[in-house]
């Protein structure tokens, strides 16, 4: 990265808040599934089902939170989502059976989805000329925070005691609460509201954008490969040491820290997004094939295959993430940024809803053949994305306000 700190004060506040938040994310993403299966002793199938239900909940709240941020101010709405998630995460220590788990994880996941939508107007307001590039910078910061959290989570997994897992949960909640406090240092953002004469829920009428959201959501299941499928596969199907769970997460985060901003600069147009989605799908297919081969081989071979798979997977992740940042902002009108990014967040909610259960059913329960099916799904999604992007570009006029359409017609 050309510089380690953003250019402006508000950008630094957002980055600092993001850093605190993602230390907690690193703790939870690396060992959260193992907390519920190893310490709470919930069956893996129940954990997958609960995470899926939580994903469906997140589908509902993201658009509403984005609309609230556009209408009433993004800072206050975003802080509220962080507080709710911190409290819900702390509630994980009280979980002792399936339904309390579902309640807690639905609240936390819903608040997470709402926060992503509510934060989008802040990124557009303070992100400079290309908020997409600042979003890539934030993702690099995200992975620095995740790497710290992953190191701590590695200790938790290796110790494996009830106290260690409880500390993991409390530490996650504290980090998210600190993130909320930092956001309060931002200047308030004046609400934009919906455009006069235009529909209130414009994003839900934008069919090309909805198709892109669905495709990105299917591709976003790839994030669950690292946080759900690989930890369970490593423990159940390979002879690799358990500390490698943290190792794979660290490999991923180091690559993202080093190259996400560069990838974001290279993908600066809708056409470039299409190519990036296509390449990402192929990379995920190769990665899934290598993971499948790590079962039934000596420890050193399993570890080597898993690390190689994570490297290739992360390259695909760079392309996928940069394409998502670019296309979601490029197609979102400024007056409805929160709403549009809330809709695009439906893709992440789709991944939360379907990803864990799908990966556990195919890759863990079925085994090696499931990995090839998942890889093929990513590849086909990547091939479909350029077609959807071209369709969305042809319907650009539907995102303009009546005033903008009249002005463009007059100038043309």
C-alpha positions, 0 to 999 in steps of 0.5 A: 500500500502506498501509505498506511493511514488514510488521507483525512480525519474521518477516513482514519476514524472509520478505519480505526473503528473497522480495525477494532471491529475486525479484531473481534471478527477474527476471534469469532470467524476463526473459532466461532463454529468450534465454540458452538460444536466443541464447548457448547456441544451442539451437533455440527448439523444444528450449528449449520441450520442455526447459521442458515436461519440467521442468514435468512434473518439478515436478508430482511434487515439490511435494506431497512437499515440502509433506508434508515441511514439514508433518511435519518443519518448513517452515523447514528444508525450504524452505531446502533447496529454495533451496540446490538451486535455486541450485546448479542455476541456477549449473549453467546455465553448463555447458550446451552441448547439449539433455540437459545443459539438460534436467537443469539446468532440471529440477532448478531447476524442481523445486526451485522447485515444492518451495520454493513448497509448503514455504513455505506453512506459513511464510506461514500461521504468520506471515501474521497473521489473513489469510495470503492478504493477506500472500501478496498483499503478498509478490507485490508485493515479488516484483515489486519484486525482479523489476523490479530483475532486469529492469533488469539483464536489459535490459542483458544483452539489449542487450549480448548478449555471452557474458560478459553472459549468463554474469553473468546466470546467476551473478547469479541463483544468488547471489540465490537463495543469499542468499534461503536464508541470510535464511530461517535467521533465522526461528524454527523452525515446529513440525511439524503432521503429519497429523491423527489418524484421517485419511488421510495424503494428504488433498489427493489425495482432494479432487476439487473441489480437484484440479479447481480446481488444474487450472483454475488451472494452465491459467490460469497459462499466462498467466505464460508469455505475458510471459516466453516468448511476448512476448520471442520474438514481439517479436524474431521477428515485430515491429519493436519495439526489443529493449529493450522486452522489459525494458520490458514486464516493468517495466510489468507489475511496476510495476502489480503492485507498486501494486495487488496488495495492493488486489486481494487485499483485494477478493477475500476470499471464494470467490464473489469468486474466481469473479468474478475468474477470469471477469474475468481470462479476458476480460482475457487474451483482449483482451491476446492479440488486441492482441499478435497485431496488433503484427506487420507494423506500424511500430515505434511502432505495434508498441511501443504495441500491446505496451505496451497488451496488457501493461497489460491482461494485468497487470490480468487477472494481478492478478485471477487471482493474488488469486483463486488466493491466496484459494481455495487457502488458504481451502480448505486445512485448517491441519493439511495446509497444505503438502500442499494448497498443494503440490497447488495448486502442481501448477497452476503445474507444469502451466503450466511443463510445457505453457505454453512448448511450447504458446505457442511452437507456437501463437503463435510457430510458427503466428503470429497465429491462435494468439494468438486460440486461446490467448486463447479458452482463458483465457476458457473457463477463467475461465468454468469456475472459478466452477462448480468453486468452488461444487462445492468449497464443497459438499464442505467437510466432506471436508477436516475431521478426524474430530474437527472433523466430530464437534464441528461436528455436536454444535454444530449 
